[in-house]
Amino acid sequence: MGNAVELEVGDRTVRISHPDRVYFPARGETKLDLARYYLSVGDGIVRALRERPCMMHRFPSGVTGEKVHQKRLPAGAPPWVRTVRVSFPRYGRHADELCVTGLADVIWAVQMSTVEFHPWNSRRADTEKPDEWRIDLDPMPDCPFSRVRRVAGVVREVLDELGAVGFPKTSGGRGLHVYVRIEPEWGFADVRRAALAFAREVERRAPDDVTTAWWRRDRDPAALFVDYNQNSRDHTIASAYSVRGVPEATVSTPVRWDEVEALDPRDFTIATVPARYAELGDLHAGIDEAVFSLRPLLEWADRDGDEPPEGT
């Protein structure tokens, strides 16, 4: 598999073992290619992960092998890798999760075979108060991407009316995500309740395209589910610039709103995103300056008397 290589990442040196191990068989990208990809989008991936508890999706033998959902930081981490402790009251347990503060943390996680980064929507300062509202446009199995594009337009329309700034990205799969920075004043239950009120409004405006039905069996297989539940505590989705664990090495990629109508999410991979990033920079760079209050959405929730179903 070749000798280990050392990468200089800021003022850190990160050793990459087995650099020639193929992780993505569609084009043959290796573990070292993955590390170099994350170096190429460094500011963007750090901005997406900074100070957040982060689950690592590890693929020790490549993406066609075993997948490990790693909440706790693996043993043997260098002392400069930070963690944040989160609790799981239902199970009476806690975990010290990766808490990225710089790019070297990301590259060290790649050394530990991490492909996907799944951060919480809250930060270390107060893990119980989210500062990110996530709108997940999740297509059912028979939903065409043209429907995803159409619903994204409705999402933007409602956000504009609310005075909220949405930052869209591909999911790395068949869907789209839109992130909105929010004031960290509410707990997960309120954020989820606000997300449901928003989803219901999108459903009212696009009833032939959208479902908010809780149970999968109740959803039209050709519909698009606005998954408000992604705002529940300890629910995570792939961050901006995260590679996905598929043979094609697709990337969850920030896009401009004017790109949505024509984009094909399969075009965004570790082979194409670095050049795009070099040209456009991080399209989510302004997210921390566009903070929205959930109060209008919570008023909608009170008006509708609609409570999210119990469960996860």
VOSE-719223 format. One record per atom (N, C-alpha, C): residue in one letter; x, y, z. Coordinates in steps of 0.001 Angstrom, whole numbers, plus 500000, padded with zeros to 6 digits. Layout:
residues N
AXYZ
...
This chain:
residues 312
M500818498790500000
M500000500000500000
M500851501260500000
G502166501137500002
G503017502310499934
G503384502811501304
N504465503568501347
N504923504129502603
N504021505260503050
A503986505485504372
A503219506609504896
A503809507919504385
V502929508930504280
V503383510258503899
V503006511224505014
E503763512297505109
E503470513332506099
E503010514586505388
L501893515141505864
L501330516358505300
L501494517489506295
E501981518622505817
E502078519821506645
E500747520558506571
V500093520690507700
V498778521321507769
V498875522452508781
G499059523664508282
G499328524770509193
G500601524493509954
D500531524569511277
D501718524300512091
D501739522871512624
R500904521999512034
R500867520593512424
R501395519712511302
T501898518559511687
T502271517528510725
T501373516328510963
V500692515882509909
V499773514755510032
V500278513626509149
R500450512475509743
R500929511302509037
R499757510543508433
I499845510218507152
I498821509448506462
I499403508075506134
S498897507067506803
S499342505703506513
S498507505111505381
H499068504130504695
H498388503477503573
H497828504508502583
P498643505449502132
P498135506536501286
P497602506056499942
D498051504893499480
D497633504406498166
D496416503497498216
R495859503294499400
R494667502442499501
R493507503094498753
V492913502374497840
V491796502914497055
V490554502966497929
Y490011504158498062
Y488790504351498836
Y487554504421497951
F487709504943496730
F486574505211495851
F486814504516494502
P486227503353494287
P486583502550493124
P486103503095491778
A485127503991491748
A484623504454490453
A485721505083489605
R486592505903490230
R487705506509489497
R489060506158490105
G489046505459491215
G490294504989491813
G490948505948492778
E490192506917493334
E490810507834494291
E491195507105495577
T492298507548496143
T492901506891497293
T492677507679498580
K493174507110499663
K493138507799500950
K493897509121500885
L495029509133500215
L495784510380500071
L495020511385499219
D494349510930498180
D493510511831497378
D492428512468498238
L491866511686499149
L490828512213500050
L491407513303500945
A492586513056501512
A493220514071502356
A493509515336501556
R494007515179500355
R494317516350499524
R493055517100499124
Y491972516374498915
Y490696517065498649
Y490344517972499827
Y490378517430501054
Y489998518256502201
Y490960519428502391
L492222519256502057
L493140520397502093
L492709521476501107
S492174521061499962
S491814522031498913
S490598522866499272
V489768522380500191
V488565523120500608
V488677523463502101
G489885523672502560
G490149523780503986
G489295524773504741
D489250526025504271
D488462527027504992
D486992526642505051
G486486526067503954
G485072525711503888
G484708524579504827
I485501523503504845
I485154522381505719
I485317522771507179
V486311523592507498
V486470524018508893
V485314524917509303
R484885525809508424
R483748526674508756
R482498525825509020
A482300524786508257
A481116523935508416
A481149523134509720
L482345522818510212
L482484521937511373
L482893522647512651
R483376523852512558
R484047524501513683
R483210524490514958
E483821523972516032
E483271524005517389
E482008523149517555
R481722522262516612
R480518521431516700
R480872519992517082
P480086519352517944
P480255517909518097
P480097517258516722
C480930516298516429
C480943515763515066
C481073514241515080
M480104513579514470
M480209512145514259
M481037511898513000
M481920510922513085
M482746510539511951
M482198509245511339
H482032509242510028
H481679508014509332
H482963507479508703
R483466506378509282
R484765505841508908
R484600504601508025
F485502504476507066
F485509503340506144
F486937502790506103
P487330501960507057
P488734501547507173
P489309500877505933
S488475500211505138
S488994499546503936
S488455500157502651
G487922501388502723
G487327502010501546
G485812501930501606
V485148502684500727
V483702502870500865
V482877501650500485
T483491500650499878
T482748499423499603
T482853498431500752
G483593498791501797
G483755497912502952
G482899498349504120
E483289497908505294
E482540498193506511
E482501499693506793
K481332500156507262
K481163501554507660
K481036501616509181
V481803502497509798
V481794502651511248
V481248504028511593
H480170504077512375
H479620505341512871
H480318505649514191
Q481216506595514172
Q482089506850515319
Q481659508117516045
K481005507948517187
K480673509101518017
K481869509513518870
R482468508550519557
R483583508850520453
R484873508996519667
L485715509936520105
L487004510106519447
L487808508819519581
P488360508322518487
P489154507088518583
P490369507264519490
A490794506178520066
A491981506203520918
A493206506577520092
G494172507191520758
G495421507523520087
G495439508866519401
A494417509687519626
A494398511015519016
A495506511880519599
P496141512715518778
P497152513629519326
P496507514616520292
P497292515159521222
P496714516019522260
P496081517292521731
W496426517707520511
W495857518948519983
W494474518756519359
V494017517537519212
V492659517309518697
V491668517512519835
R490737518422519647
R489783518774520703
R488538517881520636
T487878517777521781
T486609517063521862
T485590517928522582
V484321517523522463
V483255518128523252
V482395516985523776
R482055517043525051
R481262515982525664
R479778516247525458
V479081515254524945
V477628515314524794
V477038514115525522
S475860514322526080
S475220513266526859
S474034512693526101
F473691511469526436
F472544510780525869
F471696510267527030
P470845511158527586
P470119510831528817
P469275509567528712
R468730509320527538
R467875508140527384
R468640506855527716
Y469924506863527396
Y470727505665527597
Y471675505787528800
G471679506948529454
G472553507142530594
G474022507129530228
R474347507617529033
R475729507587528567
R476134508972528059
H477423509106527799
H477935510312527174
H479027509912526187
A479419510878525356
A480496510632524405
A481311511902524252
D482617511730524151
D483511512845523834
D483747512812522329
E483031513691521620
E483047513678520162
E484098514646519618
L484560514356518419
L485465515261517724
L484873516662517684
C485706517662517936
C485285519062517872
C486344519812517072
V486098519982515794
V487084520573514890
V487315522033515240
T488583522392515392
T488956523793515572
T489922524267514490
G490436523347513689
G491359523708512615
G491452522578511606
L492094522863510495
L492140521912509392
L492917520647509748
A493928520756510591
A494684519561510961
A493783518506511599
D492743518938512323
D491807517984512921
D491106517164511840
V490737517836510754
V490053517160509648
V490977516136509006
I492216516534508746
I493153515625508081
I493508514463509001
W493627514711510321
W493842513602511248
W492668512629511186
A491436513149511087
A490268512260510993
A490328511426509718
V490826512011508617
V491007511234507391
V492018510116507631
Q493104510414508333
Q494055509363508680
Q493366508219509422
M492351508558510201
M491592507537510931
M490476506953510075
S490587507126508762
S489691506545507749
S488322507222507684
T488218508451508190
T486954509180508088
T486762509700506671
V485608509411506103
V485218509949504796
V484181511052504983
E483154510779505796
E482050511725505992
E482132512375507371
F481783513675507405
F481720514435508653
F480274514863508886
H479728514462510037
H478326514735510362
H478253515548511661
P478257516870511565
P478249517692512783
P476849517933513331
W476789518191514629
W475560518665515259
W475243520067514727
N474006520505514963
N473644521877514593
N473745522828515784
S474549522432516770
S474872523304517901
S476375523270518097
R476869524188518933
R478312524319519128
R478707524003520567
R480013523895520752
R480576523510522042
R480152524442523168
A479991525730522895
A479658526680523958
A478358526317524663
D477389525774523927
D476131525303524509
D475533524293523545
T475829523039523772
T475395522012522817
T473885521814522803
E473182522374523791
E471726522204523852
E470969523330523151
K471672524309522580
K471016525433521917
K471531525533520469
P470819524958519522
P471271524993518133
P471406526416517602
D472380526603516723
D472513527885516025
D472345527688514523
E471839526524514128
E471665526219512714
E470347525468512538
W469516526006511659
W468264525353511273
W468511524708509910
R468200523426509810
R468508522663508606
R467225522233507904
I467108522623506650
I465969522254505809
I466454521150504873
D465947519956505075
D466393518785504326
D465316518408503322
L465617518597502043
L464702518207500972
L465078516793500551
D464309515840501054
D464644514421500972
D463707513726499995
P464168513418498789
P463278512794497802
P462978511335498128
M461723510960497998
M461341509563498108
M461876508794496886
P461831507471496912
P462519506690495876
P462159507028494441
D460913507406494191
D460488507678492816
D460396509167492497
C460943509988493371
C460873511446493177
C461955511897492210
P461593512548491109
P462614513041490176
P463303514281490721
F464518514525490250
F465246515686490760
F464599516995490304
S463846516958489226
S463121518160488799
S462166518621489896
R461600517689490630
R460713518048491746
R461511518672492886
V462687518147493152
V463545518732494188
V463858520182493834
R464211520411492568
R464516521791492138
R463306522702492337
R462135522199491956
R460919523011492040
R460607523365493494
V460716522399494386
V460435522667495799
V461479523600496387
A462718523498495935
A463746524425496412
A463342525867496117
G462701526088494975
G462222527425494655
G461164527901495630
V460287527000496058
V459264527358497045
V459925527657498391
V460904526852498757
V461636527086500011
V462247528483499998
R462877528834498907
R463493530160498847
R462440531259498949
E461305531059498310
E460225532046498355
E459758532283499791
V459558531211500540
V459090531351501925
V460176531982502798
L461415531574502597
L462511532184503359
L462591533687503089
D462466534069501834
D462508535501501490
D461401536261502207
E460223535691502255
E459104536357502919
E459353536487504426
L460062535516504985
L460390535569506416
L461558536513506720
G462290536899505676
G463492537693505884
G464679536862506311
A464647535561506010
A465732534650506355
A466595534398505122
V467900534224505340
V468826533927504258
V469163532446504310
G468833531733503241
G469116530318503162
G470368530055502347
F471158529103502799
F472401528737502126
F472261527301501621
P472007527128500316
P471753525785499796
P473034525008499520
K472884523692499542
K473964522794499143
K473361521484498663
T474085520786497829
T473666519437497495
T473888518553498712
S473163517462498757
S473339516525499878
S474496515570499641
G474946515486498390
G475891514454498012
G475176513211497530
G473854513215497657
G473008512148497150
G472003512728496177
R470711512448496419
R469663512888495493
R468904514102495995
G469277514631497147
G468511515722497726
G469265517029497774
L468637517999498425
L469249519295498679
L469048519645500150
H469995520376500684
H469880520933502033
H469931522454501932
V469212523117502816
V469315524570502948
V469545524861504422
Y470625525596504716
Y470966525926506099
Y470645527395506366
V470140527656507542
V469857529016508001
V470501529184509377
R471335530197509513
R471917530484510830
R470848531119511705
I470715530651512945
I469688531161513854
I470317531596515176
E469579532415515910
E470013532802517241
E469987531565518140
P471039531317518907
P471062530130519778
P470289530369521070
E468995530597520923
E468150530927522068
E467145529833522399
W467012528841521540
W465984527827521710
W466607526442521766
G465916525526522423
G466354524147522483
G465951523380521234
F466354522134521178
F466092521317519997
F464603521152519727
A463804521001520777
A462365520790520575
A461736521982519874
D462108523196520267
D461550524386519623
D462056524538518195
V463323524234517959
V463849524345516597
V463133523344515687
R462936522140516187
R462213521129515403
R460774521561515159
R460141522163516154
R458760522638516021
R458681523753514981
A459643524657515002
A459687525720513986
A459922525132512604
A460805524131512518
A461081523499511234
A459840522825510673
L459033522217511536
L457782521610511087
L456818522671510570
A456706523806511268
A455816524879510801
A456234525354509419
F457544525484509200
F458040525877507873
F457706524806506840
A457940523550507175
A457671522461506237
A456191522423505858
R455320522635506827
R453876522646506535
R453520523765505552
E454174524931505714
E453900526037504802
E454363525699503384
V455521525083503263
V455992524656501948
V455030523638501353
E454530522733502185
E453567521725501709
E452280522378501238
R451816523413501946
R450588524108501526
R450757524756500164
R451954525251499892
R452190525942498626
R452507524990497479
A452921523788497801
A453266522819496750
A452701521454497121
P451372521349497252
P450779520103497766
P450965518902496847
D451182519139495573
D451371518022494649
D452801517493494657
D453690518244495269
D455107517869495261
D455630517425496620
V455044517958497698
V455653517869499021
V454804517037499967
T455484516305500835
T454823515647501951
T455570515953503241
T454806516049504325
T455399516128505661
T454916514955506508
A454361513924505858
A453852512756506588
A454981512117507396
W454690511840508653
W455715511317509553
W456156509913509179
W455182509033508913
W455497507643508618
W455768507457507141
R456844506753506842
R457230506520505446
R456097505852504675
R455371504950505325
R454292504234504625
R453178505176504163
D453098506367504774
D452051507324504423
D452490508312503344
R453725508185502873
R454238509129501889
R454104508571500477
D453716509435499549
D453736509099498132
D455187508806497742
P455468507669497140
P456863507351496787
P457475508277495759
A456651509123495115
A457184510095494157
A457268511493494748
A456947511642496026
A456920512971496655
A458294513343497206
L458389514596497607
L459572515081498295
L459206515331499752
F459941514721500645
F459708514873502080
F460571516010502605
V459943517024503211
V460695518075503889
V460946517570505308
D462159517103505546
D462467516358506762
D462855517293507904
Y461857517768508601
Y462069518660509742
Y462759517940510895
N462679516608510896
N463246515845512008
N464766515917512057
Q465403516405510989
Q466858516555511014
Q467304517618512008
N466339518337512601
N466665519319513630
N466506518767515043
S466260517463515154
S466168516834516466
S467552516712517096
R467566516593518393
R468827516430519109
R469546515169518643
D470842515284518407
D471697514172518018
D471376513631516624
H470612514369515822
H470437514004514421
H471429514830513608
T472129514188512726
T473151514880511957
T473045514519510483
I473502515423509637
I473614515158508208
I474994515633507757
A475405515142506610
A476743515455506103
A476910516964505957
S478044517456506391
S478314518889506360
S478588519366504947
A478580520677504787
A479090521265503551
A480523520812503350
Y480835520422502127
Y482159519953501683
Y482494518544502154
S481579517879502873
S481841516493503234
S481732515607502006
V482712514739501842
V482624513684500837
V481626512651501342
R480939511985500424
R480019510928500805
R480645509561500555
G480216508597501326
G480807507277501257
G480235506419500151
V480406506877498920
V479931506154497738
V481090506033496754
P481069505048495871
P482203504828494965
P482568506036494105
E481571506893493807
E481823508048492946
E482411509236493699
A482508509147495019
A483074510214495843
A482379511546495603
T481036511530495634
T480291512775495532
T480512513615496783
V480259514909496645
V480514515870497715
V479248516672497987
S478943516887499245
S477861517783499634
S478359519212499438
T477893519847498362
T478550521047497848
T477663522286497907
P478117523368498535
P477382524633498470
P477192525096497027
V475993525595496755
V475655526088495418
V474958527433495557
R474935528171494464
R474167529423494421
R472709529089494104
W471808529930494559
W470405529708494257
W470165529680492749
D470897530523492003
D470648530557490562
D471204529333489835
E471917528471490538
E472401527224489956
E471403526084490106
V470484526205491054
V469647525070491426
V468828524556490256
E468315525458489442
E467405525057488370
E468039524101487368
A469353524165487211
A470006523346486193
A471015522350486749
L471240522336488052
L472353521523488555
L472028520033488551
D473079519248488457
D473016517805488607
D473960517458489747
P473442516955490871
P474303516722492043
P475421515721491782
R475296514916490748
R476353513944490436
R477606514610489894
D477495515883489518
D478651516594488965
D479653517016490031
F479269516959491297
F480103517476492379
F480805516316493083
T482090516145492808
T482872515046493356
T484223515582493828
I485017514705494457
I486340515162494879
I487239515452493677
A486820515015492493
A487595515317491283
A487255516684490710
T486065517224491018
T485625518481490403
T485508519646491379
V485224519363492641
V484963520448493594
V486194521305493885
P487430520747493938
P488569521625494219
P488719522782493237
A488554522537491949
A488663523626490972
A487528524624491145
R486331524126491437
R485188525005491685
R485456525878492898
Y485998525268493952
Y486286526020495171
Y487356527079494918
A488379526717494138
A489441527684493825
A488883528882493070
E487857528650492259
E487261529739491472
E486262530555492282
L485391529889493046
L484270530564493698
L484490530831495183
G485437530122495799
G485572530209497243
G484418529503497927
D484271529754499212
D483223529109499999
D481929529896499866
L480937529311499199
L479660529990499010
L478868530112500312
H479294529436501372
H478658529582502681
H479438530526503601
A480378531268503040
A481254532097503875
A480492533143504669
G479355533612504185
G478619534660504883
G477564534171505842
I477512532880506098
I476388532343506876
I476355532876508306
D477492533113508912
D477507533564510302
D477055535013510462
E476984535735509352
E476528537132509410
E475044537263509087
A474371536159508781
A472963536207508360
A472107535461509377
V472001536026510579
V471343535333511691
V469852535669511711
F469045534621511834
F467587534734511782
F466991534355513137
S465923535049513521
S465189534690514726
S464066533727514379
L463910532671515159
L462842531692514916
L461466532164515376
R461383533330515981
R460104533750516554
R458942533703515559
P459113534200514315
P457969534108513384
P457514532679513130
L458451531754513036
L458074530362512791
L457422529744514022
L457872530114515200
L457231529602516398
L455819530172516551
E455618531388516067
E454258531944516034
E453396531159515051
W453959530777513910
W453217529926512971
W452845528605513646
A453793528034514373
A453535526765515053
A452409526913516065
D452417528020516829
D451330528267517783
D450003528442517056
R450035529154515949
R448818529378515154
R448238528054514657
D449133527200514159
D448678525937513576
D448347524886514624
G448850525085515850
G448632524095516893
G449194522735516529
D450288522747515792
D450856521533515215
D452107521136515990
E452070519985516619
E453221519502517357
E453884518354516603
P455205518333516535
P455870517214515874
P455546515900516558
P455441514831515784
P455192513525516391
P456315513149517347
E455978512352518337
E456985511851519251
E457859510833518526
G459100510733518976
G460003509750518385
G461205510397517772
T462011509604517134
T463238510094516522
T463248509765515058
